[in-house]
Amino acid sequence: MNVVKLPRSKHYEICQRCVLILIITLIGSMMTKLKVGSAQIGIRLNYVSYGVMKRTSE
C-alpha cells in the first residue's frame, strides 16, 4: 500500500477510522442477515458509518 507516504499520525488515524467503518458495516450486514427485527439496527449502524465517512472526507 502506498499510504505510508502520509505522516505517521495521520496515516494511523485514517486506518483506525476505516477499520471502524468496516467493522460497523460488517456487524450491520450480519445483523440484517440474522434477523429481520434487528435489520433496523443494521440499517442505523450503516447510516452512522456513512456519516463518519462523510465527516472524514470533508
N, C-alpha and C positions, 0 to 999 in steps of 0.2 A: 504493500500500500504506500502511496506517495503522500500520506498525510503527515509524515514525520517532519516535513519542512516547516510546518507551523511551530510557533513557540510551544514549549512543553505543556505549560499550564492550560493554555487554550485547547491544545490537542486533547488533553485528558478530559476537559470539561465537555467537549463535543462528543467524545467517545461515551462518557457516562450518560449523557442525555440520550444518545442514540440507543444505547443498550437498554436504558429505562423504557424508552418508547417501544422498542422491540418486545420487551418482556410484557409490558402493559397490553400491547396489541395481541400477543400470543395468548395471554390469560383471557382476554376478552373473547377471542375467537374460540378458545377451548370451552369457555362457559356457554357461548352461543350454541356450540355443538352439543354440549351435555344436556342442557335443559332449556326448554322454550321459556320457562318462567324467568330464568336468570339471563335471558337474551337482553333484557333491558339493561342489566348491569354491564354486560359486554359492550353494548352499543354506547353506553355512557362512558365506559373506560376508553373506547376508541375515540370518542369526542374529546376527552381530556388529553389523550396523547396527541391528537391532531392540533389542539390548542397549544400544547407545549411546543410542537414542531413549528407552528406559525410564529410563536414568540421567539424561538431560537433563530429562525431565518431572518427576522427583522433586524 
